[in-house]
Amino acid sequence: MNGFKDIPGAIIGTLIALVIAIPAAAGLWFALRWAWHDAMCWIVSVSSRFWPSVQGGIIRSAVEVIGAATLVEVKKLPASRRWRRSSEVEFETHLAYSYLVNGKRYEGSRIECYTYLEQAKSNGELTRERLVGLEKGTSVTVYYNPLWPSSSILRRNLPGLYLTAVSFFFIIPLLLFGCTGMLFIAWFMIERILWNLGLHW
């Protein structure tokens, strides 16, 4: 019998297959989630152009700097290391608005739809730009889904076409192809292990 001849060897081979399969499965899930997120982003952006609107008000508007101490340290670093350290600083937008539909009060937080790559570009300046004109107490026009009034949006801008094309025609297919290939390799290894142990069907 060729290949694995003992149980320890089969265990090692199985562990190697799992080391390949688990990241591949996670990557496949991420790619599918990415595709779903961007597709829904476009669907909401386009359909919101036909949604009715009401007047609402901003009840919370702020930008949180996560790792503010690191942001201070960035200015003290040489230019060669500044980009790497600045990438460790994250910014999070906290925005909420309220509006009334048929006498019922709703709250929303979505400004507009951003694709994954647009979200990845977020930095301090860009995050603050998204909140320009959306200060607390400001009156805003809220567009809401007539079928689900709790679903709303403030800006009906379409996502970036270039970044969407990069996602759907390059990154996502590459992830799907690579992760599927890794899963096939892991499946082939497990099949060979079972065959060599005489457990094939």
TIRO-2110 file (N, C-alpha, C; in Angstrom, 1 decimal):
// TIRO-2110
0.9, -1.2, 0.0, N, 1, A
0.0, 0.0, 0.0, CA, 1, A
0.9, 1.2, 0.0, C, 1, A
0.6, 2.2, -0.9, N, 2, A
1.4, 3.4, -1.0, CA, 2, A
0.8, 4.5, -0.1, C, 2, A
1.6, 5.6, 0.1, N, 3, A
1.0, 6.7, 0.8, CA, 3, A
1.1, 6.4, 2.3, C, 3, A
0.0, 6.9, 3.0, N, 4, A
0.0, 6.7, 4.4, CA, 4, A
-0.2, 5.3, 4.8, C, 4, A
0.7, 4.8, 5.7, N, 5, A
0.6, 3.4, 6.1, CA, 5, A
0.2, 3.3, 7.6, C, 5, A
0.1, 4.4, 8.3, N, 6, A
-0.2, 4.3, 9.7, CA, 6, A
-1.1, 5.4, 10.1, C, 6, A
-1.7, 5.2, 11.3, N, 7, A
-2.6, 6.2, 11.8, CA, 7, A
-2.0, 7.6, 12.1, C, 7, A
-0.8, 7.6, 12.7, N, 8, A
-0.1, 8.9, 13.0, CA, 8, A
0.1, 9.7, 11.7, C, 8, A
0.5, 9.0, 10.6, N, 9, A
0.7, 9.7, 9.3, CA, 9, A
-0.6, 10.3, 8.8, C, 9, A
-1.7, 9.5, 9.0, N, 10, A
-3.0, 10.0, 8.5, CA, 10, A
-3.5, 11.2, 9.4, C, 10, A
-3.2, 11.2, 10.7, N, 11, A
-3.6, 12.3, 11.5, CA, 11, A
-2.8, 13.6, 11.1, C, 11, A
-1.5, 13.4, 10.8, N, 12, A
-0.7, 14.6, 10.4, CA, 12, A
-1.3, 15.1, 9.0, C, 12, A
-1.6, 14.2, 8.1, N, 13, A
-2.1, 14.6, 6.8, CA, 13, A
-3.5, 15.3, 7.0, C, 13, A
-4.3, 14.8, 7.9, N, 14, A
-5.6, 15.4, 8.1, CA, 14, A
-5.4, 16.8, 8.7, C, 14, A
-4.5, 17.0, 9.6, N, 15, A
-4.2, 18.3, 10.2, CA, 15, A
-3.8, 19.3, 9.1, C, 15, A
-2.9, 18.8, 8.2, N, 16, A
-2.4, 19.7, 7.1, CA, 16, A
-3.6, 20.1, 6.2, C, 16, A
-4.5, 19.1, 5.9, N, 17, A
-5.7, 19.4, 5.1, CA, 17, A
-6.6, 20.4, 5.8, C, 17, A
-6.7, 20.3, 7.1, N, 18, A
-7.5, 21.3, 7.8, CA, 18, A
-6.9, 22.7, 7.8, C, 18, A
-5.6, 22.7, 8.0, N, 19, A
-4.9, 24.0, 7.9, CA, 19, A
-5.1, 24.7, 6.6, C, 19, A
-5.3, 23.9, 5.5, N, 20, A
-5.6, 24.5, 4.2, CA, 20, A
-7.0, 24.9, 4.1, C, 20, A
-7.9, 23.9, 4.6, N, 21, A
-9.3, 24.1, 4.4, CA, 21, A
-10.0, 25.2, 5.2, C, 21, A
-9.6, 25.4, 6.4, N, 22, A
-10.2, 26.4, 7.3, CA, 22, A
-10.0, 27.8, 6.8, C, 22, A
-8.8, 28.3, 6.5, N, 23, A
-8.6, 29.6, 5.9, CA, 23, A
-9.3, 29.7, 4.5, C, 23, A
-9.3, 28.7, 3.8, N, 24, A
-10.0, 28.7, 2.4, CA, 24, A
-11.5, 28.9, 2.6, C, 24, A
-12.1, 28.2, 3.6, N, 25, A
-13.5, 28.3, 3.8, CA, 25, A
-13.8, 29.7, 4.3, C, 25, A
-13.0, 30.3, 5.2, N, 26, A
-13.2, 31.6, 5.7, CA, 26, A
-13.1, 32.6, 4.6, C, 26, A
-12.1, 32.4, 3.7, N, 27, A
-11.9, 33.3, 2.6, CA, 27, A
-13.1, 33.3, 1.6, C, 27, A
-13.6, 32.1, 1.4, N, 28, A
-14.7, 31.9, 0.5, CA, 28, A
-16.0, 32.6, 1.1, C, 28, A
-16.2, 32.4, 2.4, N, 29, A
-17.3, 33.1, 3.1, CA, 29, A
-17.1, 34.6, 2.9, C, 29, A
-15.9, 35.1, 3.1, N, 30, A
-15.7, 36.6, 3.1, CA, 30, A
-15.9, 37.1, 1.6, C, 30, A
-15.5, 36.4, 0.6, N, 31, A
-15.7, 36.8, -0.8, CA, 31, A
-17.2, 36.9, -1.1, C, 31, A
-18.0, 35.8, -0.6, N, 32, A
-19.4, 35.8, -0.9, CA, 32, A
-20.1, 37.0, -0.1, C, 32, A
-19.6, 37.2, 1.1, N, 33, A
-20.2, 38.3, 1.9, CA, 33, A
-19.9, 39.7, 1.2, C, 33, A
-18.7, 39.8, 0.7, N, 34, A
-18.3, 41.0, 0.0, CA, 34, A
-19.2, 41.2, -1.2, C, 34, A
-19.4, 40.2, -2.0, N, 35, A
-20.2, 40.3, -3.2, CA, 35, A
-21.6, 40.7, -2.8, C, 35, A
-22.2, 40.0, -1.8, N, 36, A
-23.5, 40.3, -1.3, CA, 36, A
-23.6, 41.8, -0.9, C, 36, A
-22.7, 42.2, -0.1, N, 37, A
-22.7, 43.6, 0.5, CA, 37, A
-22.7, 44.6, -0.7, C, 37, A
-21.8, 44.5, -1.6, N, 38, A
-21.7, 45.4, -2.7, CA, 38, A
-22.9, 45.4, -3.6, C, 38, A
-23.5, 44.2, -3.9, N, 39, A
-24.7, 44.1, -4.7, CA, 39, A
-25.9, 44.8, -4.0, C, 39, A
-26.0, 44.5, -2.7, N, 40, A
-27.1, 45.2, -1.9, CA, 40, A
-26.9, 46.7, -1.9, C, 40, A
-25.6, 47.1, -1.8, N, 41, A
-25.3, 48.5, -1.8, CA, 41, A
-25.9, 49.2, -3.1, C, 41, A
-25.6, 48.6, -4.2, N, 42, A
-26.1, 49.1, -5.5, CA, 42, A
-27.7, 49.1, -5.6, C, 42, A
-28.2, 48.0, -5.1, N, 43, A
-29.7, 47.8, -5.1, CA, 43, A
-30.4, 49.0, -4.3, C, 43, A
-29.8, 49.2, -3.1, N, 44, A
-30.4, 50.2, -2.2, CA, 44, A
-30.2, 51.6, -2.8, C, 44, A
-29.0, 51.9, -3.4, N, 45, A
-28.7, 53.2, -3.9, CA, 45, A
-29.6, 53.5, -5.1, C, 45, A
-29.9, 52.5, -5.9, N, 46, A
-30.7, 52.7, -7.1, CA, 46, A
-32.2, 52.8, -6.7, C, 46, A
-32.7, 51.9, -5.9, N, 47, A
-34.1, 51.9, -5.5, CA, 47, A
-34.4, 53.1, -4.6, C, 47, A
-33.5, 53.6, -3.9, N, 48, A
-33.8, 54.7, -3.0, CA, 48, A
-34.2, 56.0, -3.8, C, 48, A
-33.8, 56.0, -5.1, N, 49, A
-34.2, 57.1, -5.9, CA, 49, A
-35.7, 57.2, -6.2, C, 49, A
-36.4, 56.1, -5.8, N, 50, A
-37.8, 56.1, -6.0, CA, 50, A
-38.5, 56.1, -4.7, C, 50, A
-37.8, 56.2, -3.6, N, 51, A
-38.4, 56.2, -2.2, CA, 51, A
-39.0, 57.5, -1.9, C, 51, A
-40.1, 57.6, -1.1, N, 52, A
-40.6, 58.8, -0.6, CA, 52, A
-39.7, 59.5, 0.4, C, 52, A
-39.9, 60.7, 0.7, N, 53, A
-39.0, 61.4, 1.7, CA, 53, A
-39.8, 62.1, 2.7, C, 53, A
-39.2, 62.3, 3.9, N, 54, A
-39.8, 63.1, 5.0, CA, 54, A
-38.7, 63.9, 5.6, C, 54, A
-39.0, 64.9, 6.4, N, 55, A
-38.1, 65.7, 7.1, CA, 55, A
-37.7, 65.0, 8.4, C, 55, A
-36.4, 65.0, 8.7, N, 56, A
-36.0, 64.4, 9.9, CA, 56, A
-34.9, 65.3, 10.6, C, 56, A
-34.4, 64.8, 11.7, N, 57, A
-33.4, 65.6, 12.4, CA, 57, A
-32.2, 64.8, 12.9, C, 57, A
-31.0, 65.3, 12.8, N, 58, A
-29.8, 64.6, 13.3, CA, 58, A
-29.8, 64.7, 14.9, C, 58, A
-29.8, 63.5, 15.5, N, 59, A
-29.8, 63.5, 17.0, CA, 59, A
-28.4, 63.1, 17.5, C, 59, A
-27.5, 62.6, 16.7, N, 60, A
-26.1, 62.3, 17.1, CA, 60, A
-25.2, 62.4, 15.9, C, 60, A
-24.1, 63.0, 16.1, N, 61, A
-23.1, 63.2, 15.0, CA, 61, A
-21.7, 63.4, 15.6, C, 61, A
-20.8, 62.4, 15.4, N, 62, A
-19.5, 62.5, 15.9, CA, 62, A
-18.6, 61.5, 15.2, C, 62, A
-17.3, 61.8, 15.3, N, 63, A
-16.2, 60.9, 14.7, CA, 63, A
-15.4, 60.5, 15.9, C, 63, A
-15.3, 59.2, 16.1, N, 64, A
-14.4, 58.6, 17.1, CA, 64, A
-13.1, 58.2, 16.6, C, 64, A
-12.0, 58.7, 17.2, N, 65, A
-10.7, 58.3, 16.8, CA, 65, A
-10.2, 57.2, 17.7, C, 65, A
-10.0, 56.0, 17.1, N, 66, A
-9.6, 54.8, 17.9, CA, 66, A
-8.1, 54.8, 17.9, C, 66, A
-7.5, 54.9, 19.0, N, 67, A
-6.0, 54.9, 19.1, CA, 67, A
-5.5, 56.3, 18.9, C, 67, A
-6.1, 57.3, 19.6, N, 68, A
-5.7, 58.7, 19.5, CA, 68, A
-4.2, 58.9, 19.8, C, 68, A
-3.8, 58.1, 20.8, N, 69, A
-2.3, 58.3, 21.2, CA, 69, A
-1.4, 57.9, 20.0, C, 69, A
-1.8, 56.9, 19.3, N, 70, A
-1.0, 56.5, 18.1, CA, 70, A
-1.0, 57.6, 17.1, C, 70, A
-2.1, 58.3, 17.0, N, 71, A
-2.2, 59.4, 16.0, CA, 71, A
-1.2, 60.5, 16.4, C, 71, A
-1.0, 60.8, 17.6, N, 72, A
-0.1, 61.8, 18.1, CA, 72, A
1.3, 61.3, 17.8, C, 72, A
1.6, 60.0, 18.0, N, 73, A
2.9, 59.5, 17.8, CA, 73, A
3.3, 59.5, 16.3, C, 73, A
2.3, 59.5, 15.4, N, 74, A
2.6, 59.4, 14.0, CA, 74, A
3.4, 60.7, 13.6, C, 74, A
3.0, 61.8, 14.1, N, 75, A
3.7, 63.1, 13.7, CA, 75, A
5.1, 63.1, 14.2, C, 75, A
5.5, 62.3, 15.1, N, 76, A
6.9, 62.3, 15.6, CA, 76, A
7.8, 61.3, 14.9, C, 76, A
7.2, 60.5, 14.0, N, 77, A
8.0, 59.5, 13.3, CA, 77, A
8.6, 60.0, 12.0, C, 77, A
9.7, 59.3, 11.6, N, 78, A
10.2, 59.7, 10.3, CA, 78, A
9.2, 59.4, 9.2, C, 78, A
9.3, 60.1, 8.1, N, 79, A
8.4, 59.9, 7.0, CA, 79, A
8.3, 58.5, 6.5, C, 79, A
9.4, 57.8, 6.6, N, 80, A
9.5, 56.4, 6.1, CA, 80, A
8.6, 55.4, 6.9, C, 80, A
8.4, 55.8, 8.1, N, 81, A
7.6, 54.9, 9.0, CA, 81, A
6.2, 55.5, 9.3, C, 81, A
5.9, 56.7, 8.8, N, 82, A
4.7, 57.4, 9.1, CA, 82, A
3.5, 56.7, 8.6, C, 82, A
3.5, 56.2, 7.3, N, 83, A
2.4, 55.6, 6.7, CA, 83, A
2.0, 54.4, 7.5, C, 83, A
3.0, 53.5, 7.8, N, 84, A
2.7, 52.3, 8.5, CA, 84, A
2.0, 52.5, 9.9, C, 84, A
2.5, 53.5, 10.6, N, 85, A
1.9, 53.8, 11.9, CA, 85, A
0.5, 54.4, 11.8, C, 85, A
0.3, 55.3, 10.8, N, 86, A
-1.0, 56.0, 10.6, CA, 86, A
-2.0, 55.0, 10.2, C, 86, A
-1.7, 53.8, 9.6, N, 87, A
-2.6, 52.8, 9.2, CA, 87, A
-3.2, 52.1, 10.4, C, 87, A
-2.5, 52.3, 11.6, N, 88, A
-3.0, 51.6, 12.8, CA, 88, A
-4.1, 52.5, 13.5, C, 88, A
-4.3, 53.7, 13.0, N, 89, A
-5.4, 54.6, 13.6, CA, 89, A
-6.7, 54.3, 12.8, C, 89, A
-7.7, 54.1, 13.5, N, 90, A
-9.0, 53.9, 12.9, CA, 90, A
-10.0, 55.0, 13.3, C, 90, A
-10.9, 55.2, 12.4, N, 91, A
-11.9, 56.3, 12.6, CA, 91, A
-13.3, 55.6, 12.5, C, 91, A
-14.2, 56.0, 13.4, N, 92, A
-15.5, 55.4, 13.3, CA, 92, A
-16.6, 56.5, 13.4, C, 92, A
-17.5, 56.5, 12.5, N, 93, A
-18.6, 57.5, 12.4, CA, 93, A
-19.7, 57.1, 13.3, C, 93, A
-20.2, 58.0, 14.1, N, 94, A
-21.4, 57.8, 15.0, CA, 94, A
-22.4, 58.8, 14.5, C, 94, A
-23.4, 58.4, 13.8, N, 95, A
-24.5, 59.3, 13.4, CA, 95, A
-25.8, 58.6, 13.5, C, 95, A
-26.8, 59.4, 13.9, N, 96, A
-28.2, 58.9, 14.1, CA, 96, A
-29.1, 60.0, 13.8, C, 96, A
-30.2, 59.7, 13.1, N, 97, A
-31.2, 60.7, 12.8, CA, 97, A
-32.6, 60.0, 13.0, C, 97, A
-33.6, 60.9, 13.3, N, 98, A
-34.9, 60.4, 13.6, CA, 98, A
-35.9, 61.0, 12.6, C, 98, A
-37.0, 60.3, 12.3, N, 99, A
-38.0, 60.8, 11.4, CA, 99, A
-39.3, 60.1, 11.7, C, 99, A
-40.4, 60.7, 11.2, N, 100, A
-41.7, 60.2, 11.4, CA, 100, A
-42.4, 59.7, 10.1, C, 100, A
-42.9, 58.5, 10.1, N, 101, A
-43.7, 57.9, 9.0, CA, 101, A
-45.0, 57.5, 9.5, C, 101, A
-46.1, 58.1, 9.0, N, 102, A
-47.4, 57.7, 9.5, CA, 102, A
-47.6, 57.8, 11.0, C, 102, A
-47.0, 58.8, 11.6, N, 103, A
-47.1, 59.0, 13.0, CA, 103, A
-46.2, 58.2, 13.8, C, 103, A
-45.4, 57.3, 13.2, N, 104, A
-44.5, 56.4, 14.0, CA, 104, A
-43.1, 56.9, 13.9, C, 104, A
-42.4, 56.9, 15.0, N, 105, A
-41.0, 57.5, 15.0, CA, 105, A
-40.0, 56.4, 14.6, C, 105, A
-39.1, 56.7, 13.8, N, 106, A
-38.0, 55.8, 13.4, CA, 106, A
-36.6, 56.4, 13.6, C, 106, A
-35.6, 55.6, 13.7, N, 107, A
-34.2, 56.1, 13.8, CA, 107, A
-33.4, 55.4, 12.8, C, 107, A
-32.5, 56.1, 12.1, N, 108, A
-31.6, 55.6, 11.1, CA, 108, A
-30.2, 56.0, 11.3, C, 108, A
-29.3, 55.4, 10.7, N, 109, A
-27.9, 55.7, 10.8, CA, 109, A
-27.1, 55.7, 9.5, C, 109, A
-27.8, 55.3, 8.4, N, 110, A
-27.1, 55.2, 7.1, CA, 110, A
-27.1, 56.5, 6.4, C, 110, A
-25.9, 57.0, 6.1, N, 111, A
-25.8, 58.2, 5.3, CA, 111, A
-26.0, 57.9, 3.9, C, 111, A
-25.2, 57.0, 3.3, N, 112, A
-25.3, 56.5, 2.0, CA, 112, A
-24.6, 55.2, 1.9, C, 112, A
-24.8, 54.5, 0.8, N, 113, A
-24.2, 53.2, 0.7, CA, 113, A
-22.7, 53.2, 0.2, C, 113, A
-21.9, 52.5, 0.9, N, 114, A
-20.5, 52.5, 0.5, CA, 114, A
-20.1, 51.0, 0.2, C, 114, A
-19.4, 50.8, -0.8, N, 115, A
-18.9, 49.5, -1.1, CA, 115, A
-17.7, 49.2, -0.1, C, 115, A
-17.3, 47.9, -0.1, N, 116, A
-16.2, 47.5, 0.8, CA, 116, A
-14.9, 48.3, 0.5, C, 116, A
-14.6, 48.5, -0.7, N, 117, A
-13.4, 49.2, -1.0, CA, 117, A
-13.5, 50.7, -0.6, C, 117, A
-14.7, 51.3, -0.8, N, 118, A
-14.9, 52.7, -0.4, CA, 118, A
-14.8, 52.8, 1.1, C, 118, A
-15.3, 51.8, 1.9, N, 119, A
-15.1, 51.8, 3.3, CA, 119, A
-13.6, 51.7, 3.7, C, 119, A
-12.9, 50.9, 3.0, N, 120, A
-11.5, 50.6, 3.3, CA, 120, A
-10.7, 51.9, 3.1, C, 120, A
-11.2, 52.9, 2.3, N, 121, A
-10.4, 54.1, 2.1, CA, 121, A
-10.6, 55.1, 3.2, C, 121, A
-11.4, 54.8, 4.2, N, 122, A
-11.8, 55.7, 5.3, CA, 122, A
-10.5, 56.2, 6.0, C, 122, A
-10.4, 57.5, 6.2, N, 123, A
-9.4, 58.0, 7.1, CA, 123, A
-10.0, 59.2, 7.8, C, 123, A
-9.3, 59.9, 8.6, N, 124, A
-9.8, 61.0, 9.4, CA, 124, A
-10.5, 62.0, 8.6, C, 124, A
-9.8, 62.5, 7.5, N, 125, A
-10.4, 63.6, 6.7, CA, 125, A
-11.6, 63.2, 6.0, C, 125, A
-11.6, 62.0, 5.3, N, 126, A
-12.7, 61.5, 4.6, CA, 126, A
-13.9, 61.2, 5.5, C, 126, A
-13.6, 60.7, 6.7, N, 127, A
-14.7, 60.4, 7.6, CA, 127, A
-15.4, 61.7, 8.0, C, 127, A
-14.7, 62.7, 8.3, N, 128, A
-15.3, 64.0, 8.7, CA, 128, A
-16.0, 64.6, 7.5, C, 128, A
-15.5, 64.4, 6.3, N, 129, A
-16.2, 65.0, 5.1, CA, 129, A
-17.6, 64.4, 5.0, C, 129, A
-17.8, 63.1, 5.4, N, 130, A
-19.1, 62.5, 5.3, CA, 130, A
-20.1, 63.1, 6.2, C, 130, A
-19.6, 63.7, 7.3, N, 131, A
-20.5, 64.3, 8.2, CA, 131, A
-20.7, 65.8, 8.0, C, 131, A
-20.1, 66.4, 7.0, N, 132, A
-20.3, 67.8, 6.7, CA, 132, A
-21.8, 68.1, 6.4, C, 132, A
-22.4, 69.0, 7.1, N, 133, A
-23.8, 69.3, 6.9, CA, 133, A
-24.7, 68.4, 7.7, C, 133, A
-24.1, 67.5, 8.5, N, 134, A
-24.9, 66.6, 9.3, CA, 134, A
-24.6, 66.7, 10.8, C, 134, A
-24.5, 68.0, 11.2, N, 135, A
-24.2, 68.2, 12.6, CA, 135, A
-25.4, 68.0, 13.4, C, 135, A
-25.3, 67.7, 14.7, N, 136, A
-26.4, 67.5, 15.6, CA, 136, A
-27.4, 68.6, 15.6, C, 136, A
-28.6, 68.3, 15.5, N, 137, A
-29.7, 69.4, 15.4, CA, 137, A
-30.0, 69.8, 14.1, C, 137, A
-29.3, 69.4, 13.1, N, 138, A
-29.6, 69.8, 11.7, CA, 138, A
-30.8, 69.1, 11.1, C, 138, A
-31.6, 69.8, 10.4, N, 139, A
-32.8, 69.2, 9.7, CA, 139, A
-32.3, 68.6, 8.4, C, 139, A
-32.7, 67.4, 8.1, N, 140, A
-32.3, 66.7, 6.9, CA, 140, A
-33.5, 66.0, 6.2, C, 140, A
-33.3, 65.7, 5.0, N, 141, A
-34.3, 65.0, 4.2, CA, 141, A
-34.0, 63.5, 4.3, C, 141, A
-34.9, 62.7, 4.7, N, 142, A
-34.7, 61.3, 4.9, CA, 142, A
-35.5, 60.5, 3.8, C, 142, A
-34.9, 59.7, 3.1, N, 143, A
-35.6, 58.8, 2.1, CA, 143, A
-35.7, 57.4, 2.8, C, 143, A
-37.0, 56.9, 2.7, N, 144, A
-37.3, 55.7, 3.4, CA, 144, A
-38.0, 54.7, 2.5, C, 144, A
-37.7, 53.4, 2.8, N, 145, A
-38.4, 52.4, 2.0, CA, 145, A
-39.8, 52.3, 2.4, C, 145, A
-40.8, 52.5, 1.5, N, 146, A
-42.2, 52.5, 1.8, CA, 146, A
-42.7, 51.1, 2.3, C, 146, A
-42.0, 50.1, 1.9, N, 147, A
-42.3, 48.7, 2.4, CA, 147, A
-41.8, 48.4, 3.8, C, 147, A
-40.6, 49.0, 4.1, N, 148, A
-40.0, 48.9, 5.4, CA, 148, A
-39.5, 50.2, 5.8, C, 148, A
-40.3, 51.0, 6.4, N, 149, A
-40.0, 52.4, 6.8, CA, 149, A
-38.8, 52.5, 7.7, C, 149, A
-38.4, 51.5, 8.4, N, 150, A
-37.2, 51.5, 9.2, CA, 150, A
-35.9, 51.5, 8.4, C, 150, A
-36.0, 51.2, 7.1, N, 151, A
-34.9, 51.3, 6.2, CA, 151, A
-34.8, 52.6, 5.6, C, 151, A
-33.7, 53.4, 5.8, N, 152, A
-33.7, 54.7, 5.3, CA, 152, A
-32.3, 55.1, 4.9, C, 152, A
-32.2, 56.2, 4.2, N, 153, A
-30.9, 56.7, 3.7, CA, 153, A
-31.0, 58.2, 3.6, C, 153, A
-29.8, 58.9, 3.7, N, 154, A
-29.8, 60.4, 3.6, CA, 154, A
-29.4, 60.8, 2.2, C, 154, A
-28.4, 60.2, 1.7, N, 155, A
-27.8, 60.6, 0.4, CA, 155, A
-28.0, 59.4, -0.6, C, 155, A
-28.5, 59.7, -1.8, N, 156, A
-28.8, 58.7, -2.8, CA, 156, A
-27.7, 58.6, -3.9, C, 156, A
-26.5, 58.9, -3.5, N, 157, A
-25.4, 58.8, -4.4, CA, 157, A
-25.1, 57.4, -4.8, C, 157, A
-24.7, 57.1, -6.1, N, 158, A
-24.4, 55.8, -6.5, CA, 158, A
-23.0, 55.5, -6.0, C, 158, A
-22.7, 54.2, -5.7, N, 159, A
-21.3, 53.9, -5.3, CA, 159, A
-20.3, 54.1, -6.5, C, 159, A
-19.1, 54.1, -6.1, N, 160, A
-18.1, 54.3, -7.2, CA, 160, A
-18.0, 53.2, -8.2, C, 160, A
-18.2, 53.5, -9.4, N, 161, A
-18.3, 52.5, -10.5, CA, 161, A
-16.9, 51.8, -10.7, C, 161, A
-15.8, 52.6, -10.6, N, 162, A
-14.5, 52.0, -10.8, CA, 162, A
-14.2, 51.0, -9.7, C, 162, A
-14.4, 51.3, -8.4, N, 163, A
-14.1, 50.4, -7.3, CA, 163, A
-15.0, 49.2, -7.4, C, 163, A
-16.2, 49.4, -7.8, N, 164, A
-17.2, 48.3, -7.9, CA, 164, A
-16.7, 47.3, -9.0, C, 164, A
-16.2, 47.8, -10.1, N, 165, A
-15.7, 47.0, -11.2, CA, 165, A
-14.4, 46.2, -10.7, C, 165, A
-13.6, 46.9, -10.0, N, 166, A
-12.4, 46.2, -9.5, CA, 166, A
-12.8, 45.1, -8.6, C, 166, A
-13.8, 45.3, -7.7, N, 167, A
-14.2, 44.3, -6.8, CA, 167, A
-14.8, 43.1, -7.6, C, 167, A
-15.8, 43.3, -8.5, N, 168, A
-16.5, 42.2, -9.1, CA, 168, A
-15.8, 41.5, -10.2, C, 168, A
-14.9, 42.2, -10.8, N, 169, A
-14.2, 41.7, -12.0, CA, 169, A
-12.7, 41.3, -11.7, C, 169, A
-12.3, 41.5, -10.5, N, 170, A
-10.9, 41.2, -10.2, CA, 170, A
-10.7, 40.5, -8.8, C, 170, A
-11.0, 41.3, -7.7, N, 171, A
-10.7, 40.8, -6.4, CA, 171, A
-11.6, 39.7, -6.0, C, 171, A
-12.9, 39.8, -6.1, N, 172, A
-13.8, 38.8, -5.7, CA, 172, A
-13.6, 37.5, -6.5, C, 172, A
-13.6, 37.6, -7.9, N, 173, A
-13.3, 36.3, -8.6, CA, 173, A
-12.0, 35.7, -8.2, C, 173, A
-10.9, 36.5, -7.9, N, 174, A
-9.7, 35.9, -7.5, CA, 174, A
-9.8, 35.2, -6.2, C, 174, A
-10.5, 35.8, -5.2, N, 175, A
-10.7, 35.2, -4.0, CA, 175, A
-11.5, 33.9, -4.1, C, 175, A
-12.6, 33.9, -4.9, N, 176, A
-13.4, 32.7, -5.1, CA, 176, A
-12.6, 31.6, -5.8, C, 176, A
-11.8, 32.0, -6.8, N, 177, A
-11.0, 30.9, -7.5, CA, 177, A
-10.0, 30.4, -6.6, C, 177, A
-9.2, 31.2, -5.9, N, 178, A
-8.2, 30.8, -5.0, CA, 178, A
-8.7, 29.9, -3.8, C, 178, A
-9.7, 30.4, -3.2, N, 179, A
-10.3, 29.6, -2.0, CA, 179, A
-10.9, 28.3, -2.5, C, 179, A
-11.6, 28.3, -3.6, N, 180, A
-12.2, 27.1, -4.1, CA, 180, A
-11.1, 26.1, -4.5, C, 180, A
-10.0, 26.6, -5.1, N, 181, A
-8.9, 25.7, -5.4, CA, 181, A
-8.2, 25.1, -4.1, C, 181, A
-8.1, 25.9, -3.1, N, 182, A
-7.5, 25.4, -1.8, CA, 182, A
-8.5, 24.3, -1.2, C, 182, A
-9.8, 24.6, -1.2, N, 183, A
-10.7, 23.6, -0.7, CA, 183, A
-10.6, 22.3, -1.5, C, 183, A
-10.4, 22.4, -2.8, N, 184, A
-10.3, 21.2, -3.6, CA, 184, A
-9.1, 20.4, -3.2, C, 184, A
-8.0, 21.1, -3.0, N, 185, A
-6.7, 20.5, -2.6, CA, 185, A
-6.9, 19.7, -1.3, C, 185, A
-7.6, 20.4, -0.3, N, 186, A
-7.8, 19.8, 1.0, CA, 186, A
-8.7, 18.6, 0.9, C, 186, A
-9.7, 18.7, 0.0, N, 187, A
-10.6, 17.5, -0.2, CA, 187, A
-9.9, 16.4, -0.8, C, 187, A
-9.0, 16.7, -1.8, N, 188, A
-8.2, 15.6, -2.4, CA, 188, A
-7.3, 14.9, -1.4, C, 188, A
-6.7, 15.7, -0.5, N, 189, A
-5.8, 15.1, 0.5, CA, 189, A
-6.6, 14.2, 1.4, C, 189, A
-7.8, 14.6, 1.9, N, 190, A
-8.6, 13.8, 2.8, CA, 190, A
-9.0, 12.5, 2.1, C, 190, A
-9.4, 12.7, 0.8, N, 191, A
-9.8, 11.5, 0.0, CA, 191, A
-8.6, 10.5, -0.1, C, 191, A
-7.4, 11.0, -0.3, N, 192, A
-6.3, 10.1, -0.4, CA, 192, A
-6.0, 9.4, 0.9, C, 192, A
-6.1, 10.1, 2.0, N, 193, A
-5.9, 9.6, 3.3, CA, 193, A
-6.9, 8.5, 3.6, C, 193, A
-8.1, 8.7, 3.3, N, 194, A
-9.2, 7.7, 3.5, CA, 194, A
-8.9, 6.5, 2.6, C, 194, A
-8.5, 6.7, 1.4, N, 195, A
-8.2, 5.6, 0.5, CA, 195, A
-7.1, 4.7, 1.0, C, 195, A
-6.0, 5.4, 1.5, N, 196, A
-4.9, 4.6, 2.0, CA, 196, A
-5.1, 3.9, 3.3, C, 196, A
-6.1, 4.4, 4.0, N, 197, A
-6.5, 3.7, 5.2, CA, 197, A
-7.6, 2.6, 5.0, C, 197, A
-8.0, 2.5, 3.7, N, 198, A
-9.0, 1.5, 3.4, CA, 198, A
-10.4, 1.9, 3.8, C, 198, A
-10.6, 3.2, 4.0, N, 199, A
-11.9, 3.7, 4.4, CA, 199, A
-12.7, 4.4, 3.2, C, 199, A
-12.2, 4.2, 2.0, N, 200, A
-12.9, 4.8, 0.8, CA, 200, A
-14.2, 4.1, 0.6, C, 200, A
-15.1, 4.8, -0.2, N, 201, A
-16.4, 4.2, -0.5, CA, 201, A
-16.5, 4.1, -2.0, C, 201, A
END
